[in-house]
Amino acid sequence: MKTNGNTILITGGATGIGLAFTAKFVEHGNRVIICGRREEKLKEAQIKFPQINTRVCDVSSHSDRETLYEWIKEEYPDLNILVNNAGVQRAIEFKEGINALISGDSEIETNFAAPIYLTAQFMPLLLTQEEAAVINVSSGLRFRAIARMPIYCATKAGIHSFTESLREQLRDTRIEVFEVVPPRVATSLGREPDVISGGIPPSDMADALLLALKNNEFEIIVG
Ligand SMILES: NC(=O)c1ccc[n+]([C@@H]2O[C@H](COP(=O)([O-])OP(=O)(O)OC[C@H]3O[C@@H](n4cnc5c(N)ncnc54)[C@H](OP(=O)(O)O)[C@@H]3O)[C@@H](O)[C@H]2O)c1
């Protein structure tokens, strides 16, 4: 897969791993569009990388996903890479019942449903391109269930399974399907906004992704 001259949508591209992908893709001469819910984070990213385009979008919302697709189709008909990176992580205590599950961001909608629906939504556009890719960000926790984060781990196992099926299903097309499997990365995932703690630098994930795209290595396991 070429690593320059692409037009790329990165969900959750304004912070953490997504922002590192943004930086790396911009550095390599790609056109990058990022989306997320917080406008101030999108603006901060645009100050760092004035050449990118941004869009407020909640990927867990069906209507936001549809509007995003219609906008991209109109403004960036050459979009050829979809990076499903947006994610949330929560500790959920099942002994506290249903309220513990429904009281915050939905990991099921954001980490699992959104990449699947976005992939289906963007398929007509991706199928028209000479070279295209879907890049799903799962996690090292896809095969390691942690008691404190039961839904997060399940969504990442699910997205791994979906990615494998999709890769097989699209084998006779020009769309390649990649899975990025980060270890613990120093971002604010699962923490208060802007509280970053231990792990490898997000830029290491971006370096690994670029190398894997270049070499057509479809499963990118770091660490
Ligand atoms: N950090 C790690 O150790 C680690 C390890 C394995 C896998 N991962 C995965 O890597 C991906 C990126 O996470 P990160 O570590 O870089 O954390 P992060 O900095 O918190 O990034 C998550 C991004 O997703 C966006 N997002 C969350 N919910 C969204 C929604 N409903 N609609 C649109 N955007 C949404 C957030 O922006 P808004 O809040 O503004 O919407 C944010 O920009 C996630 O899929 C995560 O599961 C991370």
The ligand as a Gaussian input file, in Angstrom:
#p B3LYP/6-31G(d) Opt

LIG

0 1
 N       -3.730000       4.022000      24.909000
 C       -3.640000       2.705000      24.959000
 O       -2.938000       2.151000      25.842000
 C       -4.353000       1.849000      23.930000
 C       -4.038000       0.479000      23.898000
 C       -4.700000      -0.323000      22.985000
 C       -5.624000       0.232000      22.110000
 N       -5.902000       1.571000      22.159000
 C       -6.912000       2.091000      21.232000
 O       -6.379000       3.190000      20.509000
 C       -7.457000       4.029000      20.066000
 C       -7.091000       5.484000      20.364000
 O       -7.054000       5.660000      21.770000
 P       -5.978000       6.591000      22.482000
 O       -5.185000       5.734000      23.396000
 O       -5.272000       7.433000      21.493000
 O       -6.917000       7.469000      23.437000
 P       -7.459000       8.957000      23.301000
 O       -6.359000       9.938000      23.218000
 O       -8.475000       9.105000      24.382000
 O       -8.177000       8.937000      21.886000
 C       -9.474000       8.508000      21.648000
 C      -10.049000       9.431000      20.600000
 O      -11.332000       8.940000      20.224000
 C      -12.220000      10.036000      20.145000
 N      -13.571000       9.557000      20.432000
 C      -14.014000       8.894000      21.523000
 N      -15.327000       8.657000      21.418000
 C      -15.718000       9.190000      20.238000
 C      -16.973000       9.286000      19.570000
 N      -18.098000       8.770000      20.090000
 N      -17.011000       9.907000      18.370000
 C      -15.885000      10.425000      17.819000
 N      -14.674000      10.361000      18.400000
 C      -14.614000       9.762000      19.601000
 C      -11.750000      11.030000      21.208000
 O      -12.135000      12.364000      20.890000
 P      -13.419000      13.053000      21.548000
 O      -13.434000      12.644000      22.992000
 O      -13.195000      14.501000      21.323000
 O      -14.587000      12.528000      20.800000
 C      -10.240000      10.869000      21.101000
 O       -9.707000      11.770000      20.150000
 C       -8.719000       3.523000      20.782000
 O       -9.485000       2.734000      19.909000
 C       -8.153000       2.667000      21.893000
 O       -9.039000       1.659000      22.312000
 C       -5.278000       2.387000      23.036000

